[in-house]
Amino acid sequence: MSISPHTGTYPQPPVLIIGTGLLGASVGLCLRTQGRDVYLVDISPTVEAIAEDIGAGISVHKRAQERGLESSELAQLLPEAPQLVVVAAPPDVVAHIVIEQLQQWPDATVIDLASVKAPIAQAVLASSTEAHRYVGAHPMAGRERSGPVAARAELFTSRPFVICPHQDSSEESIRIAHYLGAELGSIVTTMDAQEHDRAVARISHVPQVMSSLLASRLQETPLHALSLAGQGLRDTVRIAGSEPTLWTQILAANAEPVRETLHEIRQELDRIICSLENPQVQGARLSIAQMIRDGNAGVARIPGKHGGAPSAFSQIVVLVEDTPGTIAQLLQEIGELGVNIEDLRLEHSPGQPVGMVELSVNPNEHEKLVEDLTNAGWKVVR
């Protein structure tokens, strides 16, 4: 794996984006802020029109209607041939669209943004003699909401942008892929497609499965029991609100590495279930404790701010009233004290007009900040 700096620009001819959902529209919005000419194509004219309305680019369907042409006549609708085509379509149709665009534009680099890379690359290599102009990419950014209405120009800022060139990708096409990631404000990283798919299985796809499975158990849970839920449950099931059709495609495309990880988890679940069936048996409680410790160790390895471990920071929790401006006032006072906040989480108290602001700060500043905030009238609860 390698990381490249944010340098360079890619050629000025128009960029063509195929697929104007969250990712495609966000790419368009960002490129438009850079002064790029962007054209949009989506299987849904309505979705395409919304993407144009929010400023992501020019709708090809609309341009075709104005000229009395078929939207399939792309060569006549664009002022000049694109040198970059970005495919941001659902995973199960990406390979077909990439092959189609390689044929349509003989001088263009075609980049797809699907979250699974190896199957798409294999399909393109098997079906196109122009595969050297194709590069797979995956911006590690998204939201629970979908569609162009959820798009943001800053969606990719400081997020990883993984490039997965295959063995035949040309140096020019790889260079353009790097430039695209840089234009989006991302941290550009290069990985092998198989390595990428194994990585996202563990950090993205399996978490989605686990979150959805846990949330599904809540369907029959009485409301009075759910009213007891704290931030832990909300954090764990947050991504369970994701779009079913898209995730069915993602999981099916990356089935093997996801299945392998789920088998590993099933083995651990079986072990914990056995321990809980008779927690008095010798070794059962040790097994449970080991599970928690292993989880602690795993969490500690997730990079935090600036790549450092989150455990390197100290946590302070401040109780705040649920009124306009209260959190802004707290942050302003902390800034005036000269303390840098490394991270922040907000937790609401169900049914109460108060919330808890959890602040991560440098451990060396912990005690002094607690004292200063307490003296200023803030209620520090931890």
Salt bridges, closest charged atoms under 4 A:
GLU48 OE1 - HIS61 ND1 2.52
GLU52 OE1 - LYS62 NZ 3.59
GLU100 OE2 - HIS96 NE2 3.94
ASP112 OD2 - LYS117 NZ 2.72
GLU130 OE1 - HIS132 NE2 3.93
GLU130 OE1 - ARG133 NE 3.26
GLU144 OE2 - ARG238 NH1 2.33
GLU172 OE2 - ARG175 NH2 2.42
GLU183 OE2 - ARG36 NH2 2.75
ASP197 OD1 - HIS196 ND1 2.84
ASP235 OD2 - ARG345 NH1 2.89
GLU264 OE1 - ARG202 NH2 2.86
GLU268 OE1 - ARG271 NH2 2.54
GLU342 OE1 - LYS305 NZ 3.32
GLU358 OE1 - ARG382 NH2 3.47
GLU367 OE2 - HIS366 ND1 3.23
ASP372 OD2 - LYS368 NZ 2.79
